[in-house]
Amino acid sequence: MKIAIVGAGISGAYLAKLLGQEGLYPDVYDAGAQDTLCGYRSCGWGAPIGIEKYLAEVDLDLNEYLIEPMFSMNFDGLEAKTPLCTINKPRLLRDLNAGIRLKRQKLGQEEADSYDVLVDATGITRALLPPCRSDLTLPTLQHRVAVSSEGDVRLGAGVYGNRIPGLGYLWIFPVGNGQYHIGIGGIGLVHHESLMERFYRESSDQFSFRPLCRCTGVVRVASPYYSTPLSLTQRRKGKTQAVIGVGESIGTVSPFTGEGIVYSLECAGILADSWPDQEEYGNLVLARFGWMKKERETLDYLLGQGRNGGPRLRDRWRFYKNARRSGIDLPVLEAFKRMGSLSRWVDAPD
Ligand SMILES: Cc1cc2nc3c(=O)[nH]c(=O)nc-3n(C[C@H](O)[C@H](O)[C@H](O)COP(=O)(O)OP(=O)(O)OC[C@H]3O[C@@H](n4cnc5c(N)ncnc54)[C@H](O)[C@@H]3O)c2cc1C
């Protein structure tokens, strides 16, 4: 069976490694821009400590990639315990890509026709599959900055929904050596730069920020359920060819938080386990990530019918469940209140 994986991000590279363990050696193609400081996109490095079990599957050790645990994070002014950390994602990608047949180029049509299976691991691009049946995306801007302060005040990790209008948040993740990723993402948001400037201005009494790198990107928060088809079968040059999506190309991202690293790994694991049964894979993905469908429906509600009324009880419950799923120790009433504060901004002008 001749297999090509298009996209050597987290899901494509991990899938190649898992298939290799089964004696299948796909060709991997990646044609992404290498124009950031770390040489990769998309470059958010936040992950739960639980990522270690996925790394162990391919004989990698989280300690090699761990930059900083974020045992405590600020959520709109509330300090909560978390099992989150930052990982050196570029290094992880380099190690995942080591030993696989990676071609830094686009897959041409003629070459594509020679494969029995094409895997679409192109993230937001979704280069091989047709458009999602109902896409929803979140534009982002992320800066890498060196942060210094007077005295020993340290900028803490945090997530701030109250810093932007509408649905989204500003995040502050330490990435080592006094450097941070500071990013902003929001559904329908356009004024990222001015919001970022406002954050720097308002924090300037305590911290100074030296910009090192910036990137813009878009996250698919549609959920797998609304990202169908997850795979298809087509006739190519007289033979049958399967095209199968994995990772963010099919929406394995938390719609509330935009976290996609660990879910893309999980999705690649499901694909490797059910290989090459497309139907079983699709059913497993929809079942496993059914909660993403519910989160997506909350976003749709808050952007539409619920715009004025605010979140319903079920939306607040989903927010609480999201925090619990990520291991964030947020008391239930606080979680409900946070969701309320988020929705206050839905109508605010951008
Ligand atoms: C600014 C930002 C910050 C984020 N922060 C976090 C975070 O902190 N934690 C978290 O869990 N998630 C985060 N995410 C989401 C997370 O990065 C993605 O969900 C995750 O990387 C998806 O993995 P993937 O392998 O499916 O896709 P990607 O990582 O997007 O990889 C897709 C690959 O396909 C390649 N490609 C694209 N088109 C083609 C083509 N036509 N031909 C060949 N190659 C192609 C690209 O170069 C890329 O290497 C963030 C996203 C953004 C934009």
Ligand as a Chemical Component Dictionary entry (heavy atoms), coordinates in Angstrom:
data_LIG
# 
_chem_comp.id                   LIG 
_chem_comp.type                 NON-POLYMER 
_chem_comp.pdbx_formal_charge   0 
_chem_comp.three_letter_code    LIG 
# 
loop_
_chem_comp_atom.comp_id 
_chem_comp_atom.atom_id 
_chem_comp_atom.alt_atom_id 
_chem_comp_atom.type_symbol 
_chem_comp_atom.charge 
_chem_comp_atom.model_Cartn_x 
_chem_comp_atom.model_Cartn_y 
_chem_comp_atom.model_Cartn_z 
_chem_comp_atom.pdbx_ordinal 
LIG C1  C1  C 0 -1.148 31.120 17.067 1  
LIG C2  C2  C 0 -1.603 29.748 17.466 2  
LIG C3  C3  C 0 -1.338 29.294 18.750 3  
LIG C4  C4  C 0 -1.753 28.025 19.135 4  
LIG N1  N1  N 0 -1.461 27.615 20.397 5  
LIG C5  C5  C 0 -1.785 26.373 20.783 6  
LIG C6  C6  C 0 -1.407 25.909 22.066 7  
LIG O1  O1  O 0 -0.760 26.618 22.836 8  
LIG N2  N2  N 0 -1.779 24.646 22.423 9  
LIG C7  C7  C 0 -2.495 23.840 21.582 10 
LIG O2  O2  O 0 -2.814 22.697 21.966 11 
LIG N3  N3  N 0 -2.852 24.249 20.350 12 
LIG C8  C8  C 0 -2.500 25.494 19.927 13 
LIG N4  N4  N 0 -2.843 25.917 18.667 14 
LIG C9  C9  C 0 -3.534 24.980 17.766 15 
LIG C10 C10 C 0 -2.543 23.917 17.310 16 
LIG O3  O3  O 0 -1.328 24.527 16.933 17 
LIG C11 C11 C 0 -3.090 23.120 16.124 18 
LIG O4  O4  O 0 -4.410 22.718 16.364 19 
LIG C12 C12 C 0 -2.238 21.879 15.885 20 
LIG O5  O5  O 0 -0.919 22.261 15.599 21 
LIG C13 C13 C 0 -2.827 21.082 14.725 22 
LIG O6  O6  O 0 -1.891 20.125 14.295 23 
LIG P1  P1  P 0 -1.949 19.579 12.808 24 
LIG O7  O7  O 0 -0.749 18.727 12.636 25 
LIG O8  O8  O 0 -3.271 18.968 12.541 26 
LIG O9  O9  O 0 -1.850 20.870 11.878 27 
LIG P2  P2  P 0 -0.643 21.900 11.763 28 
LIG O10 O10 O 0 0.158  21.943 13.001 29 
LIG O11 O11 O 0 -1.243 23.168 11.275 30 
LIG O12 O12 O 0 0.283  21.278 10.626 31 
LIG C14 C14 C 0 -0.092 21.306 9.271  32 
LIG C15 C15 C 0 1.154  21.132 8.433  33 
LIG O13 O13 O 0 0.758  21.034 7.063  34 
LIG C16 C16 C 0 1.618  21.816 6.271  35 
LIG N5  N5  N 0 0.872  22.175 5.075  36 
LIG C17 C17 C 0 -0.201 22.992 4.979  37 
LIG N6  N6  N 0 -0.646 23.022 3.716  38 
LIG C18 C18 C 0 0.158  22.205 2.991  39 
LIG C19 C19 C 0 0.193  21.804 1.621  40 
LIG N7  N7  N 0 -0.698 22.247 0.735  41 
LIG N8  N8  N 0 1.158  20.945 1.226  42 
LIG C20 C20 C 0 2.075  20.466 2.114  43 
LIG N9  N9  N 0 2.082  20.812 3.420  44 
LIG C21 C21 C 0 1.129  21.662 3.854  45 
LIG C22 C22 C 0 2.007  22.979 7.168  46 
LIG O14 O14 O 0 3.250  23.532 6.772  47 
LIG C23 C23 C 0 2.098  22.316 8.531  48 
LIG O15 O15 O 0 3.401  21.851 8.805  49 
LIG C24 C24 C 0 -2.453 27.191 18.232 50 
LIG C25 C25 C 0 -2.725 27.642 16.934 51 
LIG C26 C26 C 0 -2.301 28.909 16.553 52 
LIG C27 C27 C 0 -2.584 29.380 15.140 53 
# 
loop_
_chem_comp_bond.comp_id 
_chem_comp_bond.atom_id_1 
_chem_comp_bond.atom_id_2 
_chem_comp_bond.value_order 
_chem_comp_bond.pdbx_ordinal 
LIG C1  C2  SING 1  
LIG C2  C3  SING 2  
LIG C2  C26 DOUB 3  
LIG C3  C4  DOUB 4  
LIG C4  N1  SING 5  
LIG C4  C24 SING 6  
LIG N1  C5  DOUB 7  
LIG C5  C6  SING 8  
LIG C5  C8  SING 9  
LIG C6  O1  DOUB 10 
LIG C6  N2  SING 11 
LIG N2  C7  SING 12 
LIG C7  O2  DOUB 13 
LIG C7  N3  SING 14 
LIG N3  C8  DOUB 15 
LIG C8  N4  SING 16 
LIG N4  C9  SING 17 
LIG N4  C24 SING 18 
LIG C9  C10 SING 19 
LIG C10 O3  SING 20 
LIG C10 C11 SING 21 
LIG C11 O4  SING 22 
LIG C11 C12 SING 23 
LIG C12 O5  SING 24 
LIG C12 C13 SING 25 
LIG C13 O6  SING 26 
LIG O6  P1  SING 27 
LIG P1  O7  DOUB 28 
LIG P1  O8  SING 29 
LIG P1  O9  SING 30 
LIG O9  P2  SING 31 
LIG P2  O10 DOUB 32 
LIG P2  O11 SING 33 
LIG P2  O12 SING 34 
LIG O12 C14 SING 35 
LIG C14 C15 SING 36 
LIG C15 O13 SING 37 
LIG C15 C23 SING 38 
LIG O13 C16 SING 39 
LIG C16 N5  SING 40 
LIG C16 C22 SING 41 
LIG N5  C17 SING 42 
LIG N5  C21 SING 43 
LIG C17 N6  DOUB 44 
LIG N6  C18 SING 45 
LIG C18 C19 SING 46 
LIG C18 C21 DOUB 47 
LIG C19 N7  SING 48 
LIG C19 N8  DOUB 49 
LIG N8  C20 SING 50 
LIG C20 N9  DOUB 51 
LIG N9  C21 SING 52 
LIG C22 O14 SING 53 
LIG C22 C23 SING 54 
LIG C23 O15 SING 55 
LIG C24 C25 DOUB 56 
LIG C25 C26 SING 57 
LIG C26 C27 SING 58 
# 
